[in-house]
């Protein structure tokens, strides 16, 4: 088992955008596509939270309960996405360390193989969770679309497209790990989560199409 000291999660949450992008562009193992997928979902959640906050007051009194729930849920999803961005970077770093373990004896080779297999499962979990976050965001976008403030309706489409990007990016980061995962139960669970991405994309299409149709009137 490979354990990596992790100050990276707090760093990613608190660092400047320019500093994160510099690390992303650098020749280092992490952050990478998995962290980017998580941040796509954080952007999506934040956009929906903004639309919901613009959809409060007397004019929206009939939908107050829904709007308040959307605000609470999107705030929670945004925080979850930031957590997953850090977890993804830490998990991928653990994979690179597992591959560097010694293999000079049969015992060392077996220990290295076991460490790699375990690390790959842990590396696939954050992007799989990102897909779940994206799915939740699409559902909230669908709820907010008919009742949200029309002055910021395009941001619902922007949120849907960010959620789609999050899911599609996370899916390939799940799939790249599946080949090395020997645990059939874990493999099946991760593959099932990845299989939901096509539905997320289809629903994002519908949200964006509805927004474009409305702004074209």
C-alpha positions as CSV (number, residue, x, y, z in Angstrom):
1,X,0.0,0.0,0.0
2,X,1.3,3.4,-0.9
3,X,0.6,6.4,1.3
4,X,1.3,9.9,0.1
5,X,1.4,12.8,2.5
6,X,-1.3,15.2,1.3
7,X,-1.1,18.9,1.6
8,X,-2.3,19.0,-2.0
9,X,-6.1,19.1,-1.2
10,X,-5.9,22.2,0.8
11,X,-3.5,23.8,-1.7
12,X,-5.8,23.2,-4.6
13,X,-8.7,24.7,-2.8
14,X,-6.9,27.8,-1.8
15,X,-4.3,28.5,-4.5
16,X,-4.7,31.2,-7.2
17,X,-6.1,30.3,-10.5
18,X,-2.9,31.3,-12.3
19,X,-0.8,29.2,-10.0
20,X,-3.1,26.1,-10.5
21,X,-2.9,26.6,-14.3
22,X,0.9,26.8,-14.1
23,X,1.0,23.5,-12.2
24,X,-1.5,22.0,-14.6
25,X,0.7,23.0,-17.6
26,X,3.9,21.7,-15.9
27,X,5.6,18.4,-16.5
28,X,4.3,16.8,-13.3
29,X,1.9,13.9,-12.8
30,X,-0.8,15.9,-11.1
31,X,-3.0,17.8,-11.3
32,X,-4.3,16.6,-14.6
33,X,-7.5,15.8,-16.4
34,X,-9.3,14.3,-13.3
35,X,-8.8,17.5,-11.3
36,X,-10.0,19.6,-14.3
37,X,-13.1,17.4,-14.5
38,X,-13.8,18.1,-10.8
39,X,-13.3,21.9,-11.4
40,X,-15.7,21.8,-14.4
41,X,-18.3,20.4,-12.0
42,X,-17.5,23.0,-9.4
43,X,-18.0,25.7,-12.0
44,X,-21.4,24.2,-13.0
45,X,-22.6,24.1,-9.4
46,X,-21.5,27.6,-8.8
47,X,-23.3,28.9,-11.9
48,X,-26.6,27.2,-10.9
49,X,-26.1,28.6,-7.4
50,X,-25.8,32.1,-8.9
51,X,-29.0,31.7,-11.0
52,X,-30.9,30.4,-8.0
53,X,-29.8,33.4,-5.9
54,X,-31.0,35.7,-8.6
55,X,-34.4,33.8,-8.5
56,X,-35.4,34.9,-5.0
57,X,-37.9,37.5,-3.7
58,X,-41.6,38.2,-4.1
59,X,-41.6,37.5,-7.9
60,X,-40.4,33.9,-7.2
61,X,-42.3,33.3,-4.0
62,X,-44.2,30.3,-5.5
63,X,-40.9,28.5,-6.1
64,X,-39.2,29.6,-2.9
65,X,-38.7,26.1,-1.5
66,X,-37.3,24.7,-4.7
67,X,-34.9,27.7,-5.1
68,X,-33.7,27.4,-1.6
69,X,-33.1,23.7,-2.0
70,X,-31.2,24.3,-5.2
71,X,-29.0,26.9,-3.5
72,X,-28.2,24.5,-0.6
73,X,-27.5,21.6,-2.9
74,X,-25.4,23.5,-5.4
75,X,-23.3,24.9,-2.5
76,X,-22.8,21.3,-1.3
77,X,-21.9,20.0,-4.7
78,X,-19.4,22.8,-5.3
79,X,-17.6,22.0,-2.1
80,X,-17.7,18.3,-3.0
81,X,-16.2,19.0,-6.4
82,X,-13.3,21.0,-4.9
83,X,-12.7,18.1,-2.5
84,X,-12.6,15.7,-5.4
85,X,-10.2,17.9,-7.3
86,X,-7.7,17.5,-4.5
87,X,-8.4,13.8,-4.0
88,X,-7.9,13.1,-7.6
89,X,-4.5,14.7,-7.7
90,X,-3.4,12.9,-4.5
91,X,-4.7,9.5,-5.8
92,X,-2.9,9.8,-9.1
93,X,0.3,10.7,-7.3
94,X,-0.1,7.5,-5.3
95,X,-0.4,5.5,-8.6
96,X,2.9,7.0,-9.8
97,X,4.6,6.1,-6.5
98,X,3.2,2.5,-6.7
99,X,4.8,2.0,-10.1
100,X,8.1,3.0,-8.7
101,X,8.1,0.4,-6.0
102,X,10.9,-2.2,-6.1
103,X,10.5,-5.4,-8.1
104,X,13.8,-7.1,-7.6
105,X,12.3,-10.2,-5.9
106,X,9.2,-12.2,-6.5
107,X,7.9,-11.0,-3.1
108,X,8.6,-7.4,-4.1
109,X,6.9,-7.9,-7.5
110,X,3.8,-9.3,-5.8
111,X,3.7,-6.4,-3.3
112,X,4.2,-3.9,-6.1
113,X,1.4,-5.4,-8.2
114,X,-1.0,-5.4,-5.2
115,X,-0.1,-1.8,-4.5
116,X,-0.7,-0.7,-8.1
117,X,-4.0,-2.5,-8.3
118,X,-5.2,-0.8,-5.0
119,X,-3.9,2.6,-6.1
120,X,-5.7,2.3,-9.5
121,X,-9.0,1.7,-7.7
122,X,-8.4,4.7,-5.5
123,X,-7.5,6.8,-8.6
124,X,-10.7,5.9,-10.4
125,X,-13.0,6.7,-7.4
126,X,-12.7,10.6,-7.5
127,X,-13.6,10.9,-11.2
128,X,-16.4,8.4,-10.7
129,X,-17.7,10.6,-8.0
130,X,-17.3,13.6,-10.3
131,X,-19.7,11.9,-12.7
132,X,-22.2,11.6,-9.9
133,X,-21.8,15.3,-9.1
134,X,-22.4,16.1,-12.7
135,X,-25.5,14.0,-12.8
136,X,-26.9,15.8,-9.8
137,X,-26.1,19.2,-11.3
138,X,-27.9,18.3,-14.5
139,X,-31.0,17.4,-12.5
140,X,-30.9,20.7,-10.7
141,X,-30.5,22.6,-14.0
142,X,-33.6,20.9,-15.3
143,X,-35.5,21.9,-12.2
144,X,-34.3,25.5,-12.3
145,X,-34.8,26.0,-16.0
146,X,-38.6,26.7,-16.0
147,X,-38.6,28.8,-12.9
148,X,-35.2,30.6,-12.8
149,X,-34.6,34.3,-13.5
150,X,-34.8,34.8,-17.2
151,X,-32.1,37.4,-17.2
152,X,-29.6,34.8,-16.3
153,X,-31.1,31.8,-18.1
154,X,-28.0,31.4,-20.3
155,X,-26.0,30.6,-17.2
156,X,-28.2,27.5,-16.8
157,X,-27.0,26.4,-20.2
158,X,-23.5,27.2,-19.2
159,X,-23.9,25.1,-16.1
160,X,-25.2,22.2,-18.1
161,X,-22.3,22.4,-20.6
162,X,-19.8,22.5,-17.7
163,X,-21.5,19.5,-16.2
164,X,-21.3,17.7,-19.5
165,X,-17.6,18.5,-19.8
166,X,-17.0,17.3,-16.2
167,X,-18.7,14.0,-16.9
168,X,-17.1,13.3,-20.2
169,X,-13.6,14.2,-18.9
170,X,-14.1,12.2,-15.7
171,X,-15.3,9.2,-17.7
172,X,-12.0,8.8,-19.6
173,X,-10.1,9.1,-16.3
174,X,-12.2,6.3,-14.9
175,X,-11.7,4.1,-18.0
176,X,-8.0,4.5,-18.2
177,X,-7.7,2.8,-14.8
178,X,-10.2,0.0,-15.4
179,X,-7.7,-2.2,-17.3
180,X,-5.5,-2.5,-14.3
181,X,-8.2,-3.1,-11.7
182,X,-8.5,-6.8,-10.8
183,X,-11.3,-6.5,-8.2
184,X,-14.3,-7.4,-10.2
185,X,-16.8,-5.7,-7.8
186,X,-14.9,-2.4,-7.9
187,X,-14.4,-2.7,-11.6
188,X,-18.2,-3.2,-12.2
189,X,-19.2,-0.4,-10.0
190,X,-16.8,2.1,-11.7
191,X,-17.8,0.9,-15.2
192,X,-21.5,1.4,-14.3
193,X,-20.9,5.0,-13.1
194,X,-19.0,5.7,-16.3
195,X,-21.9,4.3,-18.3
196,X,-24.2,7.1,-17.0
197,X,-22.3,9.8,-18.9
198,X,-24.2,9.4,-22.2
199,X,-27.4,10.2,-20.4
200,X,-25.8,13.3,-18.8
201,X,-24.7,14.5,-22.2
202,X,-28.2,13.9,-23.7
203,X,-29.8,15.8,-20.8
204,X,-27.3,18.7,-21.2
205,X,-28.2,18.9,-24.9
206,X,-31.9,19.3,-23.9
207,X,-31.2,22.0,-21.4
208,X,-29.0,24.0,-23.7
209,X,-31.4,23.5,-26.6
210,X,-34.3,24.8,-24.4
211,X,-32.3,27.9,-23.4
212,X,-31.3,28.7,-27.0
213,X,-34.8,28.3,-28.1
214,X,-36.0,30.7,-25.5
215,X,-33.4,33.4,-26.1
216,X,-34.1,33.2,-29.8
217,X,-37.7,34.3,-29.4
